[in-house]
């Protein structure tokens, strides 16, 4: 990806942040979290600042593969640059629910509550699912 982008740039093809967001989305649709993450890394290497969409789409791609560690790695990087959104926390809690990591899901919920962000229906539903898994 990095080499392809460098070549495109050399041929006057505009590779910008929005282009990378579309590339990451395409990899997410293809259910390829490793390539989503690689595109995110390449984006940074080429001097583009990832957006909320860049990070959220990459995290969501790890939801599809039920890879909590991959999602947490991206989440940690995101927090260095941007404030996570309710959508970000919702996807992390969804992953925790899907892999039955109830304790971690509740810890993420606690962090969300401390963030000052407003809860919506989706995060409440998925947190309730994590809570129910913790009861098993």
DSSP file (Angstrom, degrees, kcal/mol; ACC not computed):
  #  RESIDUE AA STRUCTURE BP1 BP2  ACC     N-H-->O    O-->H-N    N-H-->O    O-->H-N    TCO  KAPPA ALPHA  PHI   PSI    X-CA   Y-CA   Z-CA
    1    1 A X     >        0   0    0      0, 0.0     4,-2.6     0, 0.0     5,-0.2   0.000 360.0 360.0 360.0 -47.8    0.0    0.0    0.0
    2    2 A X  H  >  +     0   0    0      1,-0.2     4,-2.2     2,-0.2     5,-0.1   0.924 360.0  45.6 -58.3 -46.9    2.7    2.4    1.0
    3    3 A X  H  > S+     0   0    0      1,-0.2     4,-2.5     2,-0.2    -1,-0.2   0.902 111.6  52.4 -64.3 -41.5    4.6    1.9   -2.2
    4    4 A X  H  > S+     0   0    0      1,-0.2     4,-2.6     2,-0.2    -1,-0.2   0.911 110.6  47.7 -60.6 -43.0    1.5    2.2   -4.3
    5    5 A X  H  X S+     0   0    0     -4,-2.6     4,-2.5     2,-0.2    -1,-0.2   0.889 110.3  51.8 -66.7 -39.4    0.6    5.5   -2.7
    6    6 A X  H  X S+     0   0    0     -4,-2.2     4,-2.0    -5,-0.2    -2,-0.2   0.913 112.1  46.6 -63.1 -41.4    4.1    6.8   -3.2
    7    7 A X  H  X S+     0   0    0     -4,-2.5     4,-1.3     2,-0.2    -2,-0.2   0.918 111.8  50.4 -65.9 -43.3    3.9    5.8   -6.9
    8    8 A X  H  <>S+     0   0    0     -4,-2.6     5,-3.0     1,-0.2     3,-0.4   0.914 110.6  49.5 -61.1 -42.2    0.5    7.4   -7.3
    9    9 A X  H ><5S+     0   0    0     -4,-2.5     3,-1.5     1,-0.2    -1,-0.2   0.887 108.2  53.8 -63.4 -39.3    1.8   10.6   -5.7
   10   10 A X  H 3<5S+     0   0    0     -4,-2.0    -1,-0.2     1,-0.3    -2,-0.2   0.747 106.7  52.8 -66.3 -24.0    4.7   10.6   -8.1
   11   11 A X  T 3<5S-     0   0    0     -4,-1.3    -1,-0.3    -3,-0.4    -2,-0.2   0.091 124.2-103.1 -99.2  21.5    2.3   10.4  -11.0
   12   12 A X  T < 5S+     0   0    0     -3,-1.5     2,-0.5     1,-0.3    -3,-0.2   0.688  73.5 145.7  67.1  21.0    0.3   13.4   -9.8
   13   13 A X      < -     0   0    0     -5,-3.0     2,-0.7    -6,-0.2    -1,-0.3  -0.793  53.1-122.0 -86.8 128.9   -2.5   11.3   -8.4
   14   14 A X        -     0   0    0     -2,-0.5     2,-0.6    -3,-0.1    -5,-0.1  -0.602  30.8-178.2 -78.5 114.6   -3.9   13.0   -5.3
   15   15 A X        +     0   0    0     -2,-0.7     2,-0.2   -10,-0.1    -1,-0.0  -0.945  21.2 156.0-110.8 108.6   -3.7   10.7   -2.3
   16   16 A X     >  -     0   0    0     -2,-0.6     4,-2.1    32,-0.0     5,-0.2  -0.597  58.9 -83.1-124.5-175.0   -5.1   12.6    0.7
   17   17 A X  H  > S+     0   0    0      1,-0.2     4,-2.3     2,-0.2     5,-0.2   0.899 126.7  52.7 -59.2 -42.9   -6.8   11.8    4.0
   18   18 A X  H  > S+     0   0    0      1,-0.2     4,-2.0     2,-0.2    -1,-0.2   0.888 106.9  53.1 -62.0 -39.0  -10.2   11.2    2.4
   19   19 A X  H  > S+     0   0    0      1,-0.2     4,-2.3     2,-0.2    -1,-0.2   0.930 109.3  48.8 -61.4 -45.1   -8.6    8.7    0.0
   20   20 A X  H  X S+     0   0    0     -4,-2.1     4,-2.9     1,-0.2     5,-0.2   0.893 106.9  55.8 -62.5 -39.2   -7.1    6.8    2.9
   21   21 A X  H  X S+     0   0    0     -4,-2.3     4,-2.2     1,-0.2    -1,-0.2   0.906 109.6  47.0 -59.2 -40.1  -10.5    6.8    4.7
   22   22 A X  H  X S+     0   0    0     -4,-2.0     4,-2.5     2,-0.2    -1,-0.2   0.885 111.2  51.1 -68.1 -38.5  -12.0    5.2    1.6
   23   23 A X  H  X S+     0   0    0     -4,-2.3     4,-2.3     2,-0.2    -2,-0.2   0.932 111.2  47.7 -63.6 -45.3   -9.2    2.6    1.4
   24   24 A X  H  X S+     0   0    0     -4,-2.9     4,-2.2     1,-0.2    -2,-0.2   0.908 111.7  50.6 -62.5 -41.8   -9.7    1.7    5.0
   25   25 A X  H  X S+     0   0    0     -4,-2.2     4,-2.6    -5,-0.2    -1,-0.2   0.901 108.5  52.2 -62.7 -41.0  -13.4    1.4    4.5
   26   26 A X  H  X S+     0   0    0     -4,-2.5     4,-1.6     1,-0.2    -2,-0.2   0.916 110.3  47.9 -62.1 -42.6  -12.9   -0.9    1.5
   27   27 A X  H  <>S+     0   0    0     -4,-2.3     5,-2.4     2,-0.2    -1,-0.2   0.873 110.2  52.6 -65.9 -35.8  -10.6   -3.1    3.6
   28   28 A X  H ><5S+     0   0    0     -4,-2.2     3,-1.7     1,-0.2    -2,-0.2   0.931 108.3  50.1 -64.5 -43.4  -13.2   -3.2    6.3
   29   29 A X  H 3<5S+     0   0    0     -4,-2.6    -1,-0.2     1,-0.3    -2,-0.2   0.833 108.6  53.0 -62.2 -31.4  -15.9   -4.2    3.8
   30   30 A X  T 3<5S-     0   0    0     -4,-1.6    -1,-0.3    -5,-0.2    -2,-0.2   0.397 116.6-119.9 -82.5   3.2  -13.5   -7.0    2.7
   31   31 A X  T < 5 +     0   0    0     -3,-1.7     2,-0.4     1,-0.2    -3,-0.2   0.935  68.3 138.2  56.9  51.1  -13.2   -8.1    6.3
   32   32 A X     >< +     0   0    0     -5,-2.4     4,-2.0     1,-0.1     3,-0.4  -0.695  20.9 168.2-127.0  78.4   -9.5   -7.4    6.4
   33   33 A X  H  > S+     0   0    0     -2,-0.4     4,-2.6    28,-0.3     5,-0.2   0.845  77.9  59.3 -61.5 -33.4   -8.5   -5.8    9.7
   34   34 A X  H  > S+     0   0    0      1,-0.2     4,-2.2     2,-0.2    -1,-0.2   0.912 109.0  44.1 -61.9 -40.8   -4.8   -6.3    9.1
   35   35 A X  H  > S+     0   0    0     -3,-0.4     4,-2.5     2,-0.2    -1,-0.2   0.837 109.9  55.9 -74.0 -32.2   -5.0   -4.3    5.9
   36   36 A X  H  X S+     0   0    0     -4,-2.0     4,-2.1     2,-0.2    -2,-0.2   0.953 111.6  44.2 -59.0 -48.3   -7.1   -1.6    7.6
   37   37 A X  H  X S+     0   0    0     -4,-2.6     4,-2.5     1,-0.2    -2,-0.2   0.904 111.5  52.6 -65.5 -40.9   -4.4   -1.2   10.1
   38   38 A X  H  X S+     0   0    0     -4,-2.2     4,-2.9     1,-0.2    -1,-0.2   0.906 109.3  50.1 -61.6 -40.8   -1.7   -1.3    7.5
   39   39 A X  H  X S+     0   0    0     -4,-2.5     4,-2.5     2,-0.2    -1,-0.2   0.893 109.3  51.9 -63.9 -38.7   -3.5    1.5    5.6
   40   40 A X  H  X S+     0   0    0     -4,-2.1     4,-1.7     2,-0.2    -2,-0.2   0.917 112.1  45.7 -62.4 -43.4   -3.7    3.5    8.8
   41   41 A X  H  X S+     0   0    0     -4,-2.5     4,-2.3     2,-0.2    -2,-0.2   0.928 113.5  49.0 -64.5 -46.0    0.0    3.1    9.4
   42   42 A X  H  X S+     0   0    0     -4,-2.9     4,-2.0     1,-0.2    -2,-0.2   0.874 105.9  58.4 -62.5 -37.1    0.8    4.0    5.8
   43   43 A X  H  <>S+     0   0    0     -4,-2.5     5,-2.5     1,-0.2    -1,-0.2   0.929 109.1  44.1 -56.1 -47.1   -1.4    7.0    6.1
   44   44 A X  H ><5S+     0   0    0     -4,-1.7     3,-1.9     1,-0.2    -2,-0.2   0.902 109.3  56.6 -66.1 -41.6    0.7    8.3    8.9
   45   45 A X  H 3<5S+     0   0    0     -4,-2.3    -1,-0.2     1,-0.3    -2,-0.2   0.846 105.8  51.7 -58.8 -34.2    4.0    7.4    7.1
   46   46 A X  T 3<5S-     0   0    0     -4,-2.0    -1,-0.3    -5,-0.2    -2,-0.2   0.369 124.7-103.8 -87.4   6.1    2.9    9.6    4.2
   47   47 A X  T < 5S+     0   0    0     -3,-1.9     2,-0.4     1,-0.3    -3,-0.2   0.642  75.1 136.5  87.5  14.5    2.2   12.5    6.6
   48   48 A X      < -     0   0    0     -5,-2.5     2,-0.6    -6,-0.2    -1,-0.3  -0.802  51.9-130.7 -97.4 137.5   -1.6   12.3    6.7
   49   49 A X        -     0   0    0     -2,-0.4    -5,-0.0     1,-0.0   -32,-0.0  -0.755  26.3-122.5 -87.4 120.3   -3.4   12.7   10.0
   50   50 A X        -     0   0    0     -2,-0.6     2,-0.2   -10,-0.1    -1,-0.0  -0.274  26.9-140.5 -60.1 147.1   -5.9   10.0   10.6
   51   51 A X     >  -     0   0    0    -34,-0.1     4,-2.2     1,-0.1     5,-0.2  -0.442  29.9 -95.9 -99.2 174.7   -9.5   11.1   11.2
   52   52 A X  H  > S+     0   0    0      1,-0.2     4,-3.1     2,-0.2     5,-0.2   0.916 129.1  52.0 -54.6 -43.6  -12.2    9.9   13.6
   53   53 A X  H  > S+     0   0    0      2,-0.2     4,-2.6     1,-0.2     5,-0.3   0.895 105.1  54.9 -62.3 -41.4  -13.5    7.9   10.7
   54   54 A X  H  > S+     0   0    0      1,-0.2     4,-1.6     2,-0.2    -1,-0.2   0.946 115.8  37.5 -57.0 -49.9  -10.0    6.4   10.0
   55   55 A X  H  X S+     0   0    0     -4,-2.2     4,-2.8     2,-0.2     5,-0.2   0.931 116.6  50.1 -70.4 -46.3   -9.7    5.1   13.6
   56   56 A X  H  X S+     0   0    0     -4,-3.1     4,-2.7    -5,-0.2    -2,-0.2   0.895 111.5  48.8 -62.7 -39.8  -13.4    4.1   14.0
   57   57 A X  H  X S+     0   0    0     -4,-2.6     4,-1.8    -5,-0.2    -1,-0.2   0.903 112.3  48.8 -66.5 -40.0  -13.5    2.1   10.8
   58   58 A X  H  X S+     0   0    0     -4,-1.6     4,-1.2    -5,-0.3    -2,-0.2   0.926 112.8  47.3 -65.6 -43.9  -10.2    0.3   11.7
   59   59 A X  H >X S+     0   0    0     -4,-2.8     4,-1.0     1,-0.2     3,-0.6   0.927 110.8  52.3 -61.6 -44.0  -11.5   -0.5   15.2
   60   60 A X  H 3X S+     0   0    0     -4,-2.7     4,-1.4     1,-0.2     3,-0.3   0.838 101.9  60.5 -62.8 -31.7  -14.8   -1.7   13.7
   61   61 A X  H 3X S+     0   0    0     -4,-1.8     4,-1.0     1,-0.2   -28,-0.3   0.861 102.1  52.5 -64.1 -33.1  -12.9   -4.0   11.3
   62   62 A X  H <<>S+     0   0    0     -4,-1.2     5,-2.6    -3,-0.6     4,-0.5   0.763 100.4  63.0 -72.5 -24.0  -11.4   -5.8   14.3
   63   63 A X  H ><5S+     0   0    0     -4,-1.0     3,-1.1    -3,-0.3    -1,-0.2   0.928  99.4  53.9 -61.1 -45.0  -15.0   -6.3   15.6
   64   64 A X  H 3<5S+     0   0    0     -4,-1.4    -1,-0.2     1,-0.3    -2,-0.2   0.843 114.5  39.7 -60.5 -34.5  -15.8   -8.4   12.5
   65   65 A X  T 3<5S-     0   0    0     -4,-1.0    -1,-0.3     2,-0.1    -2,-0.2   0.420 108.6-124.8 -95.6   2.0  -12.8  -10.7   13.3
   66   66 A X  T < 5 +     0   0    0     -3,-1.1     2,-0.9    -4,-0.5    -3,-0.2   0.872  57.0 152.4  58.7  39.9  -13.5  -10.6   17.1
   67   67 A X     >< +     0   0    0     -5,-2.6     4,-1.9     1,-0.2    -1,-0.2  -0.787  17.5 172.9-105.5  89.6   -9.9   -9.4   17.7
   68   68 A X  H  > S+     0   0    0     -2,-0.9     4,-2.6     1,-0.2     5,-0.2   0.863  77.3  54.9 -67.1 -36.8  -10.0   -7.4   20.9
   69   69 A X  H  > S+     0   0    0      2,-0.2     4,-2.0     1,-0.2    -1,-0.2   0.911 108.2  48.5 -65.6 -41.6   -6.3   -7.0   21.1
   70   70 A X  H  > S+     0   0    0      2,-0.2     4,-1.9     1,-0.2    -1,-0.2   0.918 112.9  48.5 -62.0 -43.2   -6.1   -5.4   17.6
   71   71 A X  H  X S+     0   0    0     -4,-1.9     4,-2.5     1,-0.2    -2,-0.2   0.902 110.7  50.4 -64.1 -41.7   -8.9   -3.1   18.5
   72   72 A X  H  X S+     0   0    0     -4,-2.6     4,-2.4     2,-0.2    -1,-0.2   0.854 107.2  54.7 -66.8 -34.2   -7.3   -2.0   21.7
   73   73 A X  H  X S+     0   0    0     -4,-2.0     4,-1.9     2,-0.2    -1,-0.2   0.939 111.9  43.3 -62.6 -46.8   -4.0   -1.3   20.0
   74   74 A X  H  X S+     0   0    0     -4,-1.9     4,-2.7     1,-0.2    -2,-0.2   0.895 111.9  54.9 -65.1 -40.1   -5.8    1.0   17.5
   75   75 A X  H  X S+     0   0    0     -4,-2.5     4,-2.3     1,-0.2    -2,-0.2   0.911 106.9  50.2 -59.8 -43.6   -7.8    2.6   20.4
   76   76 A X  H  X S+     0   0    0     -4,-2.4     4,-0.8     1,-0.2    -1,-0.2   0.913 112.3  47.1 -62.5 -42.7   -4.5    3.4   22.3
   77   77 A X  H >X S+     0   0    0     -4,-1.9     3,-0.8     1,-0.2     4,-0.6   0.903 110.3  53.6 -64.1 -40.9   -3.0    5.0   19.2
   78   78 A X  H >X S+     0   0    0     -4,-2.7     4,-3.7     1,-0.2     3,-1.7   0.916 102.1  57.2 -59.9 -44.4   -6.3    7.0   18.6
   79   79 A X  H 3< S+     0   0    0     -4,-2.3    -1,-0.2     1,-0.3    -2,-0.2   0.726  99.4  60.7 -64.1 -20.3   -6.2    8.4   22.2
   80   80 A X  H << S+     0   0    0     -3,-0.8    -1,-0.3    -4,-0.8    -2,-0.2   0.743 123.1  19.2 -73.4 -22.8   -2.8    9.8   21.5
   81   81 A X  H << S+     0   0    0     -3,-1.7     2,-0.3    -4,-0.6    -2,-0.2   0.725 126.4  23.3-118.3 -33.8   -4.2   11.9   18.7
   82   82 A X  S  < S-     0   0    0     -4,-3.7     2,-0.6    -5,-0.2    -1,-0.3  -0.906  74.1-105.5-137.2 159.4   -8.0   12.3   19.0
   83   83 A X        -     0   0    0     -2,-0.3    -4,-0.1    -3,-0.1    -3,-0.0  -0.792  44.7-120.3 -84.7 122.3  -10.7   12.1   21.5
   84   84 A X        -     0   0    0     -2,-0.6     2,-0.2    -9,-0.1    -1,-0.0  -0.241  28.0-135.0 -59.3 152.3  -12.6    8.8   21.1
   85   85 A X     >  -     0   0    0    -33,-0.1     4,-2.1     1,-0.1     5,-0.2  -0.501  26.5-100.3-101.3 172.6  -16.3    9.1   20.3
   86   86 A X  H  > S+     0   0    0      1,-0.2     4,-2.6     2,-0.2     5,-0.2   0.890 126.3  56.3 -57.7 -39.0  -19.4    7.3   21.7
   87   87 A X  H  > S+     0   0    0      2,-0.2     4,-2.2     1,-0.2    -1,-0.2   0.888 104.5  52.4 -60.5 -40.7  -19.2    5.3   18.5
   88   88 A X  H  > S+     0   0    0      2,-0.2     4,-1.9     1,-0.2    -2,-0.2   0.953 112.1  44.0 -60.1 -51.4  -15.6    4.3   19.3
   89   89 A X  H  X S+     0   0    0     -4,-2.1     4,-2.5     1,-0.2     5,-0.2   0.879 110.2  56.8 -63.3 -37.8  -16.5    3.1   22.8
   90   90 A X  H  X S+     0   0    0     -4,-2.6     4,-2.5     1,-0.2    -1,-0.2   0.934 107.4  47.8 -59.6 -46.3  -19.6    1.3   21.4
   91   91 A X  H  X S+     0   0    0     -4,-2.2     4,-2.1     2,-0.2    -1,-0.2   0.886 111.2  50.6 -64.8 -37.7  -17.6   -0.8   19.0
   92   92 A X  H  X S+     0   0    0     -4,-1.9     4,-2.2     2,-0.2    -1,-0.2   0.921 112.3  46.7 -64.4 -42.3  -15.1   -1.7   21.7
   93   93 A X  H  X S+     0   0    0     -4,-2.5     4,-2.4     1,-0.2    -2,-0.2   0.877 109.3  55.3 -67.3 -36.6  -17.9   -2.8   24.0
   94   94 A X  H  X S+     0   0    0     -4,-2.5     4,-2.4    -5,-0.2    -1,-0.2   0.915 107.7  49.1 -60.3 -43.0  -19.4   -4.7   21.1
   95   95 A X  H  X S+     0   0    0     -4,-2.1     4,-1.8     2,-0.2    -2,-0.2   0.935 110.1  51.2 -63.0 -44.6  -16.2   -6.6   20.6
   96   96 A X  H  <>S+     0   0    0     -4,-2.2     5,-2.8     1,-0.2     4,-0.4   0.911 110.9  48.5 -58.4 -42.6  -16.0   -7.4   24.4
   97   97 A X  H ><5S+     0   0    0     -4,-2.4     3,-0.8     1,-0.2    -1,-0.2   0.906 110.0  51.9 -63.6 -41.1  -19.6   -8.7   24.3
   98   98 A X  H 3<5S+     0   0    0     -4,-2.4    -1,-0.2     1,-0.2    -2,-0.2   0.796 117.1  37.6 -70.3 -27.2  -18.8  -10.9   21.2
   99   99 A X  T 3<5S-     0   0    0     -4,-1.8    -1,-0.2    -5,-0.2    -2,-0.2   0.289 112.0-116.5-106.1  10.0  -15.8  -12.5   22.8
  100  100 A X  T < 5 +     0   0    0     -3,-0.8     2,-0.9    -4,-0.4    -3,-0.2   0.864  63.4 148.0  59.2  40.2  -17.3  -12.7   26.3
  101  101 A X     >< +     0   0    0     -5,-2.8     4,-2.4    -6,-0.2    -1,-0.2  -0.599  13.1 161.6 -99.0  67.9  -14.7  -10.3   27.8
  102  102 A X  H  >  +     0   0    0     -2,-0.9     4,-2.5     1,-0.2     5,-0.2   0.887  66.6  51.4 -61.5 -44.7  -17.2   -9.0   30.3
  103  103 A X  H  > S+     0   0    0      1,-0.2     4,-2.0     2,-0.2    -1,-0.2   0.934 112.8  45.9 -60.9 -46.2  -14.7   -7.5   32.8
  104  104 A X  H  > S+     0   0    0      1,-0.2     4,-2.5     2,-0.2    -1,-0.2   0.903 110.9  53.9 -62.8 -41.3  -12.9   -5.6   30.0
  105  105 A X  H  X S+     0   0    0     -4,-2.4     4,-2.1     1,-0.2    -1,-0.2   0.896 109.2  47.7 -59.8 -40.9  -16.2   -4.4   28.6
  106  106 A X  H  X S+     0   0    0     -4,-2.5     4,-2.3     2,-0.2    -1,-0.2   0.845 109.9  53.0 -70.2 -33.1  -17.2   -3.0   31.9
  107  107 A X  H  X S+     0   0    0     -4,-2.0     4,-2.3     2,-0.2    -2,-0.2   0.903 109.8  48.3 -66.0 -40.5  -13.8   -1.3   32.3
  108  108 A X  H  X S+     0   0    0     -4,-2.5     4,-2.6     2,-0.2    -2,-0.2   0.897 109.8  52.9 -65.5 -39.7  -14.3    0.3   28.9
  109  109 A X  H  X S+     0   0    0     -4,-2.1     4,-2.6     2,-0.2    -2,-0.2   0.920 108.3  50.5 -59.1 -44.4  -17.8    1.4   29.9
  110  110 A X  H  X S+     0   0    0     -4,-2.3     4,-1.9     2,-0.2    -2,-0.2   0.921 110.6  49.0 -59.9 -44.2  -16.3    3.0   33.1
  111  111 A X  H  X S+     0   0    0     -4,-2.3     4,-1.1     1,-0.2    -1,-0.2   0.912 110.1  52.2 -62.0 -41.5  -13.8    4.9   30.9
  112  112 A X  H >X>S+     0   0    0     -4,-2.6     3,-0.8     1,-0.2     5,-0.7   0.933 107.7  51.2 -58.5 -46.5  -16.6    6.0   28.6
  113  113 A X  H ><5S+     0   0    0     -4,-2.6     3,-0.8     1,-0.3    -1,-0.2   0.877 109.8  49.7 -60.8 -37.6  -18.6    7.3   31.6
  114  114 A X  H 3<5S+     0   0    0     -4,-1.9    -1,-0.3     1,-0.2    -2,-0.2   0.689  96.8  72.8 -73.0 -18.0  -15.5    9.3   32.8
  115  115 A X  H <<5S-     0   0    0     -4,-1.1    -1,-0.2    -3,-0.8    -2,-0.2   0.715 100.5-127.6 -72.0 -20.2  -15.0   10.8   29.3
  116  116 A X  T <<5 +     0   0    0     -3,-0.8    -3,-0.1    -4,-0.6    -2,-0.1   0.456  60.6 141.0  85.3  -0.4  -18.0   13.1   29.5
  117  117 A X      < -     0   0    0     -5,-0.7     2,-0.4     1,-0.1    -1,-0.3  -0.367  57.4-106.3 -72.5 157.1  -19.5   11.8   26.3
  118  118 A X        -     0   0    0     -3,-0.1     2,-0.2    -2,-0.1    -1,-0.1  -0.709  29.7-127.1 -88.6 131.3  -23.2   11.3   26.0
  119  119 A X        -     0   0    0     -2,-0.4     2,-0.2     4,-0.1    -1,-0.0  -0.496  26.0-165.7 -73.8 143.2  -24.5    7.7   26.0
  120  120 A X     >  -     0   0    0     -2,-0.2     4,-1.8   -34,-0.1     5,-0.2  -0.687  38.2 -91.6-119.0 178.9  -26.8    6.7   23.2
  121  121 A X  H  > S+     0   0    0     -2,-0.2     4,-2.5     1,-0.2     5,-0.2   0.886 120.4  54.9 -58.8 -42.8  -29.1    3.7   22.8
  122  122 A X  H  > S+     0   0    0      1,-0.2     4,-2.4     2,-0.2     5,-0.2   0.924 108.3  46.0 -62.2 -46.6  -26.5    1.5   21.0
  123  123 A X  H  > S+     0   0    0      1,-0.2     4,-2.2     2,-0.2    -1,-0.2   0.884 113.1  51.3 -66.7 -34.9  -23.8    1.8   23.7
  124  124 A X  H  X S+     0   0    0     -4,-1.8     4,-2.2     2,-0.2    -1,-0.2   0.914 110.2  49.0 -66.2 -41.8  -26.4    1.1   26.4
  125  125 A X  H  X S+     0   0    0     -4,-2.5     4,-1.8     2,-0.2    -2,-0.2   0.935 114.7  43.9 -62.6 -46.9  -27.6   -2.0   24.6
  126  126 A X  H  X S+     0   0    0     -4,-2.4     4,-2.0     1,-0.2    -1,-0.2   0.849 112.7  51.7 -71.6 -32.8  -24.1   -3.4   24.1
  127  127 A X  H  X S+     0   0    0     -4,-2.2     4,-2.6    -5,-0.2    -1,-0.2   0.893 108.1  52.5 -67.7 -38.2  -23.1   -2.6   27.7
  128  128 A X  H  X S+     0   0    0     -4,-2.2     4,-2.5     2,-0.2    -2,-0.2   0.895 107.7  52.3 -61.9 -39.4  -26.2   -4.4   28.9
  129  129 A X  H  X S+     0   0    0     -4,-1.8     4,-2.2     2,-0.2    -2,-0.2   0.908 109.6  48.4 -62.2 -42.7  -25.1   -7.4   26.8
  130  130 A X  H  X S+     0   0    0     -4,-2.0     4,-1.8     2,-0.2    -2,-0.2   0.920 111.0  51.2 -62.0 -43.8  -21.6   -7.3   28.4
  131  131 A X  H  X S+     0   0    0     -4,-2.6     4,-0.9     1,-0.2    -2,-0.2   0.908 109.3  49.7 -61.3 -42.7  -23.3   -7.0   31.9
  132  132 A X  H >X S+     0   0    0     -4,-2.5     3,-0.7     1,-0.2     4,-0.6   0.899 108.6  52.9 -64.3 -39.6  -25.5  -10.1   31.1
  133  133 A X  H >< S+     0   0    0     -4,-2.2     3,-0.9     1,-0.2    -1,-0.2   0.855 104.2  57.2 -62.0 -34.1  -22.4  -12.0   30.0
  134  134 A X  H 3< S+     0   0    0     -4,-1.8    -1,-0.2     1,-0.2    -2,-0.2   0.762 100.1  58.9 -68.3 -24.2  -20.7  -11.2   33.3
  135  135 A X  H <<        0   0    0     -4,-0.9    -1,-0.2    -3,-0.7    -2,-0.2   0.674 360.0 360.0 -78.2 -17.4  -23.6  -12.8   35.1
  136  136 A X    <<        0   0    0     -3,-0.9    -1,-0.2    -4,-0.6    -2,-0.2   0.485 360.0 360.0 -74.1 360.0  -23.0  -16.2   33.4
